[in-house]
């Protein structure tokens, strides 16, 4: 039976056995679920600042996990080797929620505070993130989500009580740019606003020269964030040529610093990255 994925605005209509645009969800017996459930391509104990989270338990470490697939098509993707991968493309380590939670608890002695769902787009593994997050909370540990925020409102609201902190990519502040990435700006804005009501939130914008780095756009982005809360940290990161965008130079460091100063007119905490 054909089924429509309810997770993001793409609403992929899938035949039995067919996978969605993200490569991580499949129609199994009329129900769309995570094809990549428990299939990990990346597993590391990272500093919390690497997520990046600058104002959430600084100095701590967090067990970071990723799978494969993504529901956007950013030509500058920094992790395209896994985000654009499909089932069978890469070796995976299988870990049930119980196994991941047990590992997180074992790593407490090394400063681990919980699990970060990151590297590729974790929300396409929605059921796995949800199941792991419940077990992590039962163990008194924390859940961190690093996401593009491209998720429909209902599943987002259902997941947020399990999330302690999120860093959400706000890839720019124009609908035209988001359309080029295969995304939707209003969806991401809603995800940020809802998360800010529920957990600690920080936002990251990768500054791509000539695309989303005008002073006007960054001022509009910072003003909007401030309309939610002035104390939402914003990370402005320097672009380096990657994936399908190898035809342009890195963002000038002086541009990153200048845009950060501009954003500080509206926000209390603005950080620069990759400089």
C-alpha positions as CSV (number, residue, x, y, z in Angstrom):
1,X,0.0,0.0,0.0
2,X,1.3,3.4,-0.9
3,X,2.1,5.7,2.1
4,X,3.0,9.3,2.6
5,X,5.8,10.2,5.0
6,X,4.5,12.7,7.6
7,X,7.9,13.8,8.9
8,X,8.8,16.8,6.7
9,X,7.3,19.1,4.2
10,X,8.4,17.0,1.3
11,X,5.7,14.5,2.2
12,X,7.2,11.8,0.0
13,X,4.5,9.4,-1.4
14,X,6.2,6.0,-1.3
15,X,5.3,2.7,-2.8
16,X,6.0,-0.4,-0.7
17,X,9.8,-0.8,-0.3
18,X,10.5,2.6,-1.7
19,X,12.7,5.1,0.1
20,X,12.1,8.8,0.3
21,X,14.2,11.8,-0.9
22,X,16.2,11.7,2.3
23,X,17.4,8.2,1.7
24,X,16.7,7.3,5.3
25,X,13.0,6.5,5.3
26,X,11.1,3.6,3.8
27,X,7.5,2.4,3.3
28,X,7.3,-0.9,5.1
29,X,3.9,-2.5,5.0
30,X,2.1,0.8,4.5
31,X,4.0,2.6,7.3
32,X,6.8,5.0,6.6
33,X,9.6,4.5,9.2
34,X,13.4,4.9,9.6
35,X,15.3,2.7,7.2
36,X,18.5,3.7,8.9
37,X,17.2,2.8,12.4
38,X,20.3,2.0,14.6
39,X,22.7,2.2,11.7
40,X,25.6,4.4,12.7
41,X,28.2,5.7,10.3
42,X,29.8,8.0,12.9
43,X,30.4,7.6,16.7
44,X,32.7,9.8,18.8
45,X,33.0,11.4,22.2
46,X,33.2,15.1,21.3
47,X,33.6,18.3,23.3
48,X,30.1,19.9,23.6
49,X,31.5,23.1,21.9
50,X,32.0,21.1,18.7
51,X,28.3,20.8,18.1
52,X,28.5,23.9,18.4
53,X,27.0,24.7,21.7
54,X,28.8,27.5,23.5
55,X,26.4,28.1,26.4
56,X,25.2,24.6,27.3
57,X,27.4,22.8,29.9
58,X,30.7,24.2,28.6
59,X,33.7,22.1,29.1
60,X,31.7,18.8,29.0
61,X,31.8,15.9,26.6
62,X,29.0,14.2,24.7
63,X,28.7,10.9,22.8
64,X,27.9,12.0,19.2
65,X,26.2,9.7,16.7
66,X,25.2,9.9,13.1
67,X,23.8,7.7,10.4
68,X,23.3,8.5,6.7
69,X,20.9,10.6,4.6
70,X,19.4,14.1,4.6
71,X,16.2,15.8,3.5
72,X,18.0,18.9,2.1
73,X,20.4,19.2,-0.9
74,X,22.9,21.8,0.2
75,X,25.6,22.1,-2.5
76,X,28.1,23.2,0.2
77,X,27.5,20.3,2.6
78,X,30.4,19.8,5.0
79,X,29.4,16.1,5.6
80,X,28.2,15.1,2.2
81,X,30.0,11.7,2.4
82,X,27.3,10.6,4.9
83,X,24.5,13.0,4.3
84,X,24.2,12.0,0.6
85,X,24.9,8.4,1.2
86,X,22.2,5.7,0.9
87,X,21.7,2.3,2.4
88,X,24.6,0.0,1.6
89,X,27.0,2.8,0.5
90,X,28.9,2.9,3.7
91,X,29.9,0.5,6.5
92,X,27.7,0.9,9.5
93,X,27.9,-0.1,13.1
94,X,24.5,-1.3,14.4
95,X,23.5,-0.1,17.9
96,X,20.1,-0.6,19.5
97,X,18.8,2.2,21.7
98,X,19.6,0.0,24.7
99,X,23.2,-0.5,23.5
100,X,23.7,3.2,22.8
101,X,22.3,4.2,26.2
102,X,24.5,1.7,27.9
103,X,27.6,3.1,26.1
104,X,26.6,6.6,27.0
105,X,26.4,5.6,30.6
106,X,29.8,3.8,30.5
107,X,31.4,7.0,29.2
108,X,30.2,9.1,32.2
109,X,33.6,8.5,33.8
110,X,35.2,10.3,30.9
111,X,32.9,13.4,31.3
112,X,30.1,12.3,29.0
113,X,26.8,14.0,29.7
114,X,24.6,12.2,27.2
115,X,24.1,11.7,23.5
116,X,24.2,14.2,20.6
117,X,22.3,13.2,17.4
118,X,24.4,14.9,14.7
119,X,26.7,14.6,11.6
120,X,24.0,13.8,9.1
121,X,20.4,15.0,9.5
122,X,19.3,13.1,12.6
123,X,15.6,13.8,12.3
124,X,15.2,11.5,9.4
125,X,16.0,8.8,11.9
126,X,13.1,10.1,14.0
127,X,12.1,6.8,15.6
128,X,15.6,6.0,16.6
129,X,16.3,9.4,18.1
130,X,13.0,9.2,20.0
131,X,13.7,5.8,21.4
132,X,17.3,6.5,22.4
133,X,16.3,9.9,23.9
134,X,13.8,8.2,26.2
135,X,16.4,5.8,27.5
136,X,19.0,8.5,27.9
137,X,16.6,10.5,30.1
138,X,15.8,7.4,32.1
139,X,19.5,7.3,33.0
140,X,19.5,10.9,34.0
141,X,21.6,12.0,31.0
142,X,21.0,14.6,28.3
143,X,20.0,14.7,24.7
144,X,21.4,17.1,22.2
145,X,20.1,17.5,18.6
146,X,22.1,19.1,15.8
147,X,19.6,19.5,12.9
148,X,18.5,21.5,9.9
149,X,15.1,21.9,11.5
150,X,13.2,20.6,8.5
151,X,10.4,18.8,10.3
152,X,6.7,19.2,10.5
153,X,5.1,20.7,13.6
154,X,3.4,17.6,15.1
155,X,6.4,15.3,15.2
156,X,8.6,18.2,16.4
157,X,6.3,18.9,19.3
158,X,6.3,15.3,20.2
159,X,10.1,15.0,20.3
160,X,11.0,18.3,22.0
161,X,10.2,17.2,25.6
162,X,13.0,14.6,25.2
163,X,15.5,17.2,23.9
164,X,17.7,19.2,26.3
165,X,19.6,21.3,23.8
166,X,19.5,21.9,20.1
167,X,21.7,23.6,17.5
168,X,19.6,24.3,14.5
169,X,21.1,25.4,11.1
170,X,19.4,28.5,9.8
171,X,21.0,28.4,6.4
172,X,20.0,31.9,5.4
173,X,17.1,34.2,5.6
174,X,15.5,34.2,2.2
175,X,13.0,31.8,0.7
176,X,14.9,31.9,-2.6
177,X,18.1,30.5,-1.0
178,X,16.1,27.9,0.9
179,X,14.4,26.7,-2.3
180,X,17.8,26.2,-3.9
181,X,18.7,24.0,-1.0
182,X,15.5,22.0,-1.3
183,X,14.2,23.4,1.9
184,X,11.6,25.8,3.4
185,X,12.5,28.8,5.5
186,X,9.2,29.1,7.3
187,X,9.5,25.5,8.5
188,X,12.9,26.1,10.0
189,X,11.8,29.3,11.6
190,X,8.9,27.5,13.2
191,X,11.2,24.7,14.5
192,X,13.5,27.3,16.1
193,X,10.7,29.2,17.7
194,X,9.1,26.0,19.1
195,X,12.5,24.7,20.4
196,X,13.2,28.0,22.1
197,X,10.0,27.4,24.2
198,X,11.1,23.9,25.2
199,X,14.9,23.6,25.5
200,X,18.3,25.4,25.2
201,X,18.7,26.5,21.6
202,X,21.6,27.8,19.6
203,X,21.6,28.6,15.9
204,X,24.3,28.3,13.2
205,X,24.5,30.0,9.8
206,X,27.3,29.1,7.4
207,X,28.2,32.3,5.5
208,X,28.5,31.4,1.8
209,X,30.1,34.2,-0.2
210,X,27.7,36.0,-2.5
211,X,24.7,33.9,-1.4
212,X,23.6,34.6,2.2
213,X,26.3,36.9,3.5
214,X,24.9,40.4,2.8
215,X,24.7,42.7,5.8
216,X,21.0,43.2,5.1
217,X,20.3,39.5,5.3
218,X,22.3,38.9,8.5
219,X,20.7,41.9,10.1
220,X,17.2,40.6,9.3
221,X,18.2,37.1,10.6
222,X,19.6,38.5,13.8
223,X,16.5,40.8,14.4
224,X,14.2,37.8,13.9
225,X,16.1,35.7,16.4
226,X,16.0,38.6,18.9
227,X,12.3,38.8,18.5
228,X,12.2,35.3,20.0
229,X,14.9,36.0,22.6
230,X,18.0,38.1,22.6
231,X,19.9,35.5,24.4
232,X,19.7,32.8,21.7
233,X,23.4,32.3,20.7
234,X,24.1,32.7,17.0
235,X,27.2,31.0,15.4
236,X,28.3,32.6,12.1
237,X,30.7,30.1,10.4
238,X,33.1,30.6,7.6
239,X,32.5,28.7,4.4
240,X,35.2,26.5,2.8
241,X,34.8,25.0,-0.7
242,X,33.2,21.5,-0.4
243,X,31.1,19.1,-2.3
244,X,29.4,20.9,-5.2
245,X,30.7,24.4,-4.3
246,X,34.4,24.1,-4.9
247,X,34.3,27.0,-7.4
248,X,34.6,29.8,-4.9
249,X,37.0,30.9,-2.2
250,X,36.4,30.6,1.5
251,X,34.5,33.4,3.2
252,X,36.9,36.2,4.1
253,X,37.7,36.2,7.8
254,X,37.1,40.0,8.0
255,X,33.6,39.5,6.5
256,X,32.7,36.9,9.2
257,X,33.9,39.3,12.0
258,X,32.1,42.3,10.5
259,X,28.8,40.3,10.2
260,X,29.2,39.1,13.7
261,X,29.6,42.7,15.0
262,X,26.5,43.6,13.1
263,X,24.5,40.7,14.6
264,X,25.7,41.8,18.1
265,X,23.6,44.9,17.8
266,X,20.5,42.6,18.2
267,X,21.8,39.5,20.0
268,X,23.6,39.0,23.3
269,X,25.8,36.1,22.1
270,X,27.3,35.9,18.6
271,X,30.2,33.5,17.9
272,X,32.4,33.1,14.9
273,X,33.5,29.7,13.6
274,X,36.1,28.3,11.3
275,X,38.1,31.5,11.4
